[in-house]
Amino acid sequence: QVQLVESGGGLVQPGGSLRLSCAASGSIFSIDVMGWYRQASGNQRELVAAITRGGSTNYEDSVKGRFTISRDNAKNTVYPQMNSLKPEDTAVYYCNAENVRSTAWGRLNNYWGQGTQVTVSA
């Protein structure tokens, strides 16, 4: 089994910054993609940013230029640095680990963290 532990959420003023982190632990051989999604009240969950094991990144259009995602493969940890935060960034942010293998030839599984609240408000 694999667990994702998130940290770094909280309240920040517009224009401020937050750095989230998500550490995956458990029986892990490899993780193809690690990313962050968010879900605002009344909205569907959407991808914010993701990064592959090789370092390729993908960002939702509204966060391009403001958010930067990085990853430490040795620690199975992913860090989104969120700058120039706006009130519309307010949401619960969820960590995701996609195509996780417990052994070299094991089946692929996907896992979610429990979510951390980010509130951008004056």
PyMOL commands that set and color helices and strands:
alter all, ss='L'
color gray80, all
select helices_A, chain A and resi 61-63+87-89
alter helices_A, ss='H'
color red, helices_A
select strands_A, chain A and resi 2-7+10-12+18-19+21-26+30-39+46-52+57-59+67-72+77-82+91-101+109-112+116-120
alter strands_A, ss='S'
color yellow, strands_A
deselect
rebuild
show_as cartoon
